[in-house]
Amino acid sequence: MRLNLIFYIVLIFFALAVVSSEHQYRNNYSRLDIETKTTLDLKDEKTKLQVEEADKSGNSRIREIAGNKLNMYVPNPKEIKVIK
């Protein structure tokens, strides 16, 4: 009788350990899934920012800003002077 009680207590202990382990596994898997989604979102945002940066640093945009805001223009050959 005493041995059965000891086995029963050990069985309960191990059952609780298995349940606790499974719970921790599911929590960690859930966190991993959230972090994976966050990583994908950040990669998408990085790609969008790189495209935006490339668009804003393009030659046509620079020429547009130089012409409209700074009143710059491409000089004609008569206006070019070579200095030695």
C-alpha positions as CSV (number, residue, x, y, z in Angstrom):
1,M,0.0,0.0,0.0
2,R,2.8,2.4,0.9
3,L,4.6,1.6,-2.3
4,N,1.5,2.3,-4.4
5,L,1.2,5.7,-2.7
6,I,4.8,6.5,-3.5
7,F,4.3,5.5,-7.2
8,Y,1.1,7.5,-7.3
9,I,2.9,10.6,-6.1
10,V,5.8,10.1,-8.5
11,L,3.3,9.6,-11.3
12,I,1.5,12.9,-10.4
13,F,4.8,14.7,-10.3
14,F,5.9,13.5,-13.7
15,A,2.5,14.2,-15.2
16,L,2.7,17.8,-13.9
17,A,6.2,18.1,-15.3
18,V,5.0,16.9,-18.8
19,V,2.1,19.4,-18.7
20,S,4.4,22.2,-17.7
21,S,7.0,21.3,-20.4
22,E,4.2,21.2,-23.0
23,H,2.9,24.6,-21.9
24,Q,6.4,26.2,-22.1
25,Y,6.9,24.7,-25.5
26,R,3.6,26.2,-26.8
27,N,4.4,29.6,-25.3
28,N,7.8,29.6,-26.9
29,Y,6.5,28.5,-30.3
30,S,3.9,31.2,-30.1
31,R,6.6,33.8,-29.4
32,L,8.7,32.5,-32.2
33,D,5.8,32.8,-34.6
34,I,5.2,36.4,-33.5
35,E,8.9,37.2,-34.0
36,T,9.0,35.6,-37.4
37,K,6.0,37.7,-38.5
38,T,7.7,40.8,-37.1
39,T,10.9,39.9,-39.0
40,L,9.0,39.5,-42.3
41,D,7.3,42.9,-41.7
42,L,10.6,44.6,-41.1
43,K,12.1,43.1,-44.2
44,D,9.2,44.3,-46.2
45,E,9.6,47.8,-44.8
46,K,13.3,47.7,-45.5
47,T,12.7,46.9,-49.1
48,K,10.1,49.7,-49.4
49,L,12.6,52.1,-47.9
50,Q,15.4,51.0,-50.2
51,V,13.1,51.5,-53.2
52,E,12.1,54.9,-51.9
53,E,15.7,55.9,-51.3
54,A,16.7,54.8,-54.9
55,D,13.8,56.8,-56.3
56,K,14.6,60.0,-54.4
57,S,18.3,59.8,-55.2
58,G,17.8,59.2,-59.0
59,N,19.3,61.6,-61.5
60,S,15.9,62.8,-62.8
61,R,14.8,63.9,-59.3
62,I,18.1,65.6,-58.7
63,R,17.8,67.5,-62.0
64,E,14.2,68.5,-61.1
65,I,15.2,69.9,-57.7
66,A,18.3,71.6,-59.1
67,G,16.2,73.3,-61.8
68,N,13.1,74.2,-59.9
69,K,14.4,75.1,-56.4
70,L,18.0,76.2,-57.2
71,N,17.5,77.7,-60.7
72,M,20.3,75.6,-62.0
73,Y,20.6,74.5,-65.7
74,V,23.0,72.7,-68.0
75,P,25.3,75.3,-69.5
76,N,25.6,75.6,-73.2
77,P,29.0,75.3,-74.9
78,K,29.5,79.1,-75.1
79,E,29.2,79.4,-71.3
80,I,31.8,76.8,-70.5
81,K,35.3,78.1,-69.7
82,V,38.3,75.8,-69.1
83,I,40.6,77.0,-66.4
84,K,44.2,75.7,-66.4
